[in-house]
């Protein structure tokens, strides 16, 4: 049986910007992590849409964090001509793809900076709601 692919596919994902600032003496080994996430969607054409995710991290969460990270990533999604739901798909799912990518980039950046890795929390993706009231949700 031939696999069936979703009409919207991720064509490209990239880091738009990344900055890491740390204090001269890094002493924190535990504490709360402050994470702010903003997403936006841009429909480029009837066959392409982009999801942008901006993440700001402070560790530990305080007025004077020892590490501050800002990252922005973009996912480029494409679909065949005539598919009418690219905006809805990218608005509901695109940010998850890009956030997962940035999560790894941020963790690697902290290791390269010589500090313990900062691993962002997973984002919970809600189960899709059934369009048929007689079908159970998965």
C-alpha positions in Angstrom: 0.0 0.0 0.0 1.3 3.4 -1.0 1.6 5.9 1.9 -0.7 8.8 1.9 1.0 12.1 2.7 -0.7 15.3 4.0 -0.9 17.9 1.2 1.0 20.5 3.3 4.7 19.7 3.6 7.5 21.4 5.4 10.0 22.5 2.7 12.5 24.4 4.8 13.1 25.5 8.4 15.8 27.9 9.4 17.1 30.1 12.2 16.4 33.7 11.4 18.3 35.1 14.5 19.9 33.7 17.6 21.5 35.6 20.5 22.8 34.4 23.9 23.9 36.6 26.7 25.4 35.3 29.9 26.9 36.8 33.0 30.6 36.7 33.5 30.2 34.1 36.3 27.6 31.5 35.7 26.7 29.8 38.9 23.1 28.7 38.5 22.5 25.0 38.2 18.8 24.9 38.9 15.9 27.2 39.2 12.8 28.2 37.2 13.1 28.8 33.5 11.2 31.8 32.0 10.1 31.0 28.4 8.0 33.3 26.2 6.8 32.1 22.8 5.2 34.1 20.0 4.1 32.8 16.7 2.8 34.3 13.5 1.7 33.0 10.1 2.2 34.6 6.7 0.5 33.2 3.6 3.0 34.0 0.7 0.9 32.5 -2.1 -1.8 29.9 -2.7 0.9 27.2 -2.5 3.2 28.6 0.3 2.9 29.8 3.9 5.4 30.6 6.6 5.3 30.1 10.3 7.6 32.3 12.4 8.3 31.5 16.0 10.1 33.8 18.4 11.4 32.4 21.7 12.9 34.3 24.6 14.5 32.4 27.5 15.8 33.6 30.9 17.5 31.4 33.4 17.1 31.4 36.2 13.8 33.3 36.2 14.6 36.6 38.0 15.2 40.3 37.4 18.9 39.5 36.8 19.0 36.2 34.9 22.5 34.6 34.3 21.5 33.5 30.8 19.2 35.2 28.3 18.5 33.7 24.9 16.5 35.1 22.0 15.8 33.0 18.9 13.6 33.3 15.9 12.9 30.5 13.4 10.9 30.2 10.2 9.3 27.2 8.7 8.3 27.3 5.0 5.3 25.1 4.1 4.1 24.2 0.6 1.1 22.5 -0.8 -0.2 21.6 -4.2 -2.2 24.2 -6.2 -5.9 24.1 -5.3 -5.5 23.0 -1.7 -7.6 25.6 0.2 -6.5 25.0 3.8 -2.8 25.9 3.9 -3.4 28.9 6.2 -5.4 26.8 8.7 -2.8 24.0 8.7 0.1 26.3 9.2 -1.7 28.4 11.8 -2.5 25.3 13.9 0.5 23.1 13.3 3.4 25.2 11.8 4.6 26.7 15.1 5.0 23.2 16.6 7.4 22.2 13.8 9.5 25.4 14.2 9.5 25.4 18.0 10.8 21.8 18.0 13.7 22.9 15.7 14.5 26.0 17.9 14.4 23.8 21.0 17.3 21.8 19.7 19.2 24.9 18.5 18.9 26.6 21.9 20.1 23.6 23.7 23.1 23.2 21.5 23.9 27.0 21.7 24.1 26.8 25.5 26.4 23.8 25.4 28.6 25.6 22.8 28.7 28.6 25.2 30.2 26.3 27.9 27.2 26.2 30.2 24.9 23.3 31.1 22.3 22.7 28.3 19.0 24.6 28.7 16.3 22.3 27.4 13.0 24.0 26.7 9.8 22.3 27.8 7.9 20.3 25.3 4.8 21.9 23.9 1.6 19.9 24.2 -0.2 19.4 20.9 -3.9 18.9 21.4 -5.6 16.0 19.7 -7.5 16.9 16.6 -11.2 17.2 17.1 -13.3 14.9 15.0 -15.5 16.6 12.3 -18.0 13.8 12.6 -19.9 13.9 16.0 -20.2 10.1 15.9 -16.5 9.6 15.6 -14.5 9.5 18.8 -11.6 12.0 19.2 -8.2 10.5 19.0 
